[in-house]
Amino acid sequence: MPLHRVVLVRQWDQQMGGSGCCGRLDSEALGTLGGNGEDPYAHCRSDMERVGAVYRALRERYTEDELELVVVDPRNTAWVLPAIWRDARRRGLSIPAALRQCNAATSACALVCDGLVLVRDAEPAQALAAVEADLARR
């Protein structure tokens, strides 16, 4: 089990209304249904690419034994909220502080280390520096 968990929050380029094989509509399916040729998830692409670059930077620096990296959609509150809550409480944050972190962790492009939102919308070097500083303090 890794010592620390970093959660990278980013939107997927599909709607997340269902589970499994039903209810998910990606760009291709919506284009087929709507036919107007516009990608309804295009606004997510730049965020997805930025978070992907952060993921790669963190994975180059830390092994899987040192750091668990999780990428999650902010709309997946069934996983995000309990995971951040547990990590924040394990970290020693008070109940009000842990609740604030749960709320902050549902914003796109948030980087959460062991239950604490370190940065939002960070470039890879900023994100890596934030994680390194947080881990060095503990």
Backbone bond lengths (Angstrom), bond angles and torsions (degrees), N, CA, C in turn:
res aa  C-N    CA-C-N  psi(-1)  N-CA   C-N-CA  omega(-1)  CA-C   N-CA-C  phi
1 M - - - 1.458 - - 1.524 108.89 -
2 P 1.338 117.96 128.11 1.462 120.75 178.49 1.530 111.01 -61.99
3 L 1.296 115.52 153.90 1.455 120.37 -179.97 1.520 112.60 -73.65
4 H 1.323 117.38 -32.23 1.459 121.59 -174.48 1.530 110.24 -134.06
5 R 1.350 115.27 153.57 1.462 119.94 177.11 1.522 109.32 -123.82
6 V 1.322 114.67 129.65 1.454 121.69 173.27 1.518 107.51 -112.69
7 V 1.321 115.33 127.08 1.455 122.22 178.43 1.521 107.34 -107.91
8 L 1.316 115.94 123.90 1.465 122.52 175.15 1.523 106.98 -104.04
9 V 1.300 116.15 122.88 1.471 121.35 -175.50 1.520 108.44 -102.97
10 R 1.324 115.28 122.38 1.464 120.23 176.37 1.518 109.24 -152.18
11 Q 1.319 115.20 148.61 1.464 119.62 178.63 1.515 110.04 -75.63
12 W 1.301 115.22 144.26 1.466 121.25 172.11 1.520 107.57 -82.08
13 D 1.308 116.67 161.61 1.462 119.47 178.75 1.531 109.93 -94.51
14 Q 1.314 114.63 48.92 1.460 122.05 173.86 1.522 107.68 -156.34
15 Q 1.310 116.11 158.73 1.454 117.72 175.77 1.514 107.88 -79.69
16 M 1.306 116.37 150.39 1.460 121.43 -172.29 1.525 111.76 -115.39
17 G 1.334 118.33 36.58 1.446 121.28 -174.15 1.508 115.41 -73.01
18 G 1.301 118.78 -22.01 1.448 121.00 -177.42 1.509 111.13 -122.46
19 S 1.310 114.97 -171.10 1.457 118.94 177.00 1.520 108.18 -129.78
20 G 1.300 115.31 158.70 1.458 119.22 179.41 1.509 111.08 63.16
21 C 1.327 116.14 -131.09 1.462 120.08 -174.48 1.522 113.19 -92.62
22 C 1.308 119.23 -10.32 1.460 119.58 -175.97 1.517 110.99 -106.08
23 G 1.294 116.73 143.13 1.445 121.47 173.81 1.503 116.46 90.33
24 R 1.310 118.67 -5.53 1.463 119.94 -179.78 1.520 109.33 -95.27
25 L 1.289 115.11 129.25 1.454 120.59 178.56 1.518 108.67 -122.01
26 D 1.320 116.04 114.77 1.455 119.07 176.89 1.517 109.52 -94.38
27 S 1.333 116.64 -179.15 1.464 121.19 -176.52 1.519 112.09 -59.81
28 E 1.316 116.85 -41.30 1.462 120.63 -178.26 1.527 111.15 -64.65
29 A 1.336 116.46 -44.80 1.464 120.17 179.98 1.522 111.17 -63.46
30 L 1.322 117.08 -42.30 1.462 119.82 179.54 1.520 111.76 -66.83
31 G 1.336 116.97 -35.55 1.458 120.61 176.59 1.517 111.12 -63.61
32 T 1.326 115.71 -38.99 1.457 120.30 178.27 1.523 111.02 -66.62
33 L 1.319 115.98 -42.34 1.466 120.09 -178.84 1.522 112.23 -72.94
34 G 1.334 117.08 -44.53 1.460 121.28 -175.32 1.506 113.51 -87.09
35 G 1.311 115.74 -35.99 1.445 120.69 176.33 1.511 116.62 72.34
36 N 1.337 120.35 4.79 1.453 119.50 -177.98 1.530 112.87 -87.68
37 G 1.318 118.34 -7.50 1.446 122.22 175.11 1.515 115.34 81.72
38 E 1.323 118.48 -5.63 1.458 120.58 178.65 1.520 109.90 -83.68
39 D 1.319 115.88 139.32 1.454 121.48 177.12 1.528 108.72 -88.05
40 P 1.338 117.76 110.99 1.468 119.55 -176.87 1.526 113.15 -69.58
41 Y 1.319 117.46 -11.52 1.462 120.75 -178.75 1.523 112.19 -110.22
42 A 1.318 117.83 13.04 1.464 121.13 -177.94 1.525 112.00 -59.74
43 H 1.322 116.70 -32.90 1.461 119.99 -179.56 1.526 112.57 -63.88
44 C 1.328 117.58 -19.53 1.466 121.84 -179.61 1.525 112.42 -83.26
45 R 1.326 117.89 -19.36 1.463 121.45 -171.24 1.522 112.79 -59.36
46 S 1.322 119.43 -46.07 1.469 120.14 -178.10 1.529 111.06 -64.55
47 D 1.344 117.06 -38.56 1.465 120.27 176.12 1.522 110.65 -63.85
48 M 1.319 116.53 -41.99 1.457 120.82 -179.45 1.526 110.37 -62.42
49 E 1.311 116.67 -42.17 1.462 120.02 -179.51 1.527 111.49 -67.64
50 R 1.338 117.44 -40.51 1.468 120.89 178.78 1.526 110.39 -63.59
51 V 1.317 117.42 -46.85 1.460 120.69 180.00 1.532 110.26 -65.15
52 G 1.321 116.91 -36.08 1.469 119.81 176.05 1.516 111.90 -61.40
53 A 1.333 116.75 -40.51 1.467 120.52 177.95 1.529 110.82 -66.53
54 V 1.333 116.98 -37.98 1.465 121.04 176.80 1.521 109.52 -64.49
55 Y 1.326 116.70 -43.47 1.468 121.03 178.69 1.531 110.20 -57.63
56 R 1.321 116.54 -48.27 1.466 120.21 -179.06 1.527 111.43 -62.16
57 A 1.319 117.33 -41.15 1.468 120.55 179.55 1.528 111.07 -63.57
58 L 1.328 116.30 -43.06 1.461 119.58 179.00 1.522 111.70 -67.47
59 R 1.323 116.49 -39.10 1.464 119.67 -178.93 1.524 110.83 -69.71
60 E 1.330 117.63 -31.92 1.466 119.79 176.22 1.527 110.99 -67.83
61 R 1.327 116.92 -33.64 1.472 121.61 -177.21 1.521 112.89 -83.49
62 Y 1.333 117.60 -39.15 1.457 122.01 -174.24 1.524 110.79 -118.44
63 T 1.328 115.91 139.45 1.464 120.49 176.19 1.526 109.30 -81.45
64 E 1.304 115.92 169.26 1.468 120.89 178.22 1.526 111.26 -64.95
65 D 1.330 117.26 -25.71 1.466 120.47 177.81 1.521 112.37 -75.52
66 E 1.324 117.56 -23.15 1.458 121.87 -178.99 1.522 112.83 -91.25
67 L 1.330 115.61 -35.40 1.459 120.15 -169.93 1.520 109.95 -147.01
68 E 1.316 115.92 125.83 1.458 120.77 172.76 1.519 107.29 -89.29
69 L 1.318 116.50 123.30 1.461 121.83 177.90 1.519 108.93 -105.89
70 V 1.320 116.49 125.54 1.457 122.21 -179.60 1.524 108.00 -125.47
71 V 1.317 116.72 130.86 1.463 121.62 174.46 1.519 106.89 -108.51
72 V 1.327 116.01 127.60 1.458 120.18 -174.56 1.527 109.88 -140.39
73 D 1.313 115.45 147.41 1.458 122.29 175.65 1.532 108.57 -78.90
74 P 1.330 118.83 137.16 1.466 119.84 -179.26 1.524 113.01 -64.08
75 R 1.330 116.78 -19.34 1.467 119.91 178.68 1.516 111.67 -79.22
76 N 1.325 117.97 -8.16 1.459 122.08 179.44 1.524 109.57 -87.25
77 T 1.314 115.73 61.23 1.458 120.64 -175.71 1.526 112.47 -66.48
78 A 1.322 117.75 -22.78 1.463 120.17 178.19 1.528 111.39 -63.39
79 W 1.313 116.96 -27.00 1.470 120.30 175.76 1.522 110.93 -100.39
80 V 1.330 117.91 -44.51 1.461 121.99 -172.88 1.523 111.90 -59.96
81 L 1.302 117.84 -53.01 1.462 120.29 -172.77 1.524 113.11 -62.37
82 P 1.334 119.90 -50.59 1.477 117.99 178.23 1.528 113.27 -64.44
83 A 1.329 117.52 -36.46 1.465 120.08 -178.81 1.526 110.82 -66.23
84 I 1.322 116.77 -46.05 1.464 120.11 -179.81 1.525 109.84 -67.24
85 W 1.319 116.53 -40.28 1.476 120.52 177.80 1.525 110.76 -57.61
86 R 1.331 116.70 -50.58 1.474 120.14 -178.89 1.527 110.96 -62.11
87 D 1.329 116.67 -44.83 1.461 120.07 -179.37 1.534 110.99 -63.86
88 A 1.326 116.97 -42.02 1.462 120.62 -178.94 1.528 111.19 -65.83
89 R 1.304 116.87 -42.21 1.469 120.25 179.32 1.529 110.47 -68.39
90 R 1.333 117.48 -40.17 1.460 121.43 176.51 1.528 110.16 -61.84
91 R 1.301 115.84 -33.69 1.465 121.75 178.34 1.518 111.60 -70.90
92 G 1.328 117.02 -19.64 1.456 121.40 178.67 1.516 114.76 104.40
93 L 1.335 117.30 9.11 1.461 119.44 178.74 1.520 110.33 -70.96
94 S 1.323 115.88 147.33 1.461 121.02 177.01 1.524 109.99 -67.17
95 I 1.311 116.34 169.20 1.464 120.37 178.94 1.534 111.18 -60.51
96 P 1.345 119.06 -49.62 1.468 117.61 178.18 1.533 112.93 -60.64
97 A 1.321 116.86 -40.54 1.468 120.06 179.33 1.526 110.99 -65.49
98 A 1.320 117.17 -40.19 1.467 120.77 178.57 1.528 110.37 -64.61
99 L 1.319 117.60 -39.80 1.463 120.90 177.13 1.527 111.43 -63.35
100 R 1.333 117.37 -39.85 1.467 120.86 177.26 1.529 110.67 -63.06
101 Q 1.328 117.05 -38.54 1.463 120.42 179.01 1.529 110.71 -68.25
102 C 1.308 117.18 -38.46 1.472 120.35 176.64 1.524 110.00 -59.84
103 N 1.311 116.83 -44.38 1.458 120.85 179.26 1.527 110.68 -64.63
104 A 1.308 117.22 -46.28 1.468 121.43 -177.81 1.527 111.66 -65.87
105 A 1.312 117.20 -29.80 1.467 121.17 -176.83 1.522 112.86 -73.31
106 T 1.311 118.45 -9.92 1.466 119.69 179.53 1.517 112.59 -90.52
107 S 1.326 118.00 7.23 1.461 119.92 176.18 1.523 109.57 -93.32
108 A 1.309 115.42 141.65 1.462 120.41 -178.50 1.520 110.58 -61.13
109 C 1.307 116.00 145.59 1.474 125.26 177.86 1.517 113.30 69.15
110 A 1.328 117.18 23.87 1.460 120.29 173.98 1.523 108.87 -84.29
111 L 1.323 115.64 144.44 1.455 121.93 174.03 1.523 106.33 -116.63
112 V 1.331 116.13 119.23 1.455 122.51 -174.93 1.519 108.66 -116.22
113 C 1.315 116.69 124.12 1.466 121.07 178.20 1.523 108.47 -114.43
114 D 1.303 116.18 115.55 1.467 122.06 178.66 1.525 111.81 49.00
115 G 1.332 116.07 45.77 1.457 121.62 173.97 1.507 116.16 86.87
116 L 1.324 118.25 3.07 1.455 121.41 179.85 1.523 109.68 -119.55
117 V 1.337 116.79 123.95 1.457 120.83 176.92 1.526 107.32 -71.99
118 L 1.334 115.70 115.66 1.468 120.54 -177.71 1.513 111.92 -89.57
119 V 1.332 117.22 -46.37 1.460 122.04 -177.17 1.519 109.38 -148.28
120 R 1.326 114.37 162.07 1.466 122.10 171.93 1.522 107.23 -130.76
121 D 1.298 116.53 144.24 1.470 122.50 176.90 1.526 112.86 55.46
122 A 1.307 117.36 35.29 1.465 120.95 -176.56 1.523 111.52 -85.59
123 E 1.300 114.67 148.58 1.455 121.66 170.80 1.530 107.08 -78.50
124 P 1.336 118.51 162.51 1.468 120.76 -176.13 1.529 114.64 -53.15
125 A 1.312 118.70 -44.89 1.471 120.47 -178.04 1.529 111.11 -64.42
126 Q 1.332 117.37 -40.11 1.466 121.07 178.40 1.522 110.49 -65.71
127 A 1.314 116.54 -43.66 1.458 120.66 -178.89 1.521 110.94 -64.32
128 L 1.317 116.33 -44.62 1.457 121.01 179.21 1.527 110.42 -61.96
129 A 1.315 117.40 -44.11 1.470 121.26 178.46 1.525 111.38 -62.21
130 A 1.337 117.39 -39.44 1.461 121.36 179.88 1.522 111.21 -65.10
131 V 1.330 116.93 -42.99 1.469 120.49 179.30 1.525 109.88 -67.32
132 E 1.324 117.18 -45.83 1.464 120.20 179.91 1.530 110.65 -59.16
133 A 1.323 117.56 -43.60 1.472 120.85 179.92 1.529 111.07 -65.42
134 D 1.330 116.73 -41.59 1.461 119.98 179.96 1.523 110.73 -64.44
135 L 1.298 117.20 -45.35 1.469 119.96 -179.15 1.528 111.39 -68.26
136 A 1.327 117.72 -33.45 1.468 120.79 179.32 1.528 111.64 -68.15
137 R 1.333 116.85 -30.45 1.485 120.58 -179.79 1.521 112.15 -70.89
138 R 1.335 116.82 -19.20 1.465 118.46 -175.06 1.492 112.32 -111.82
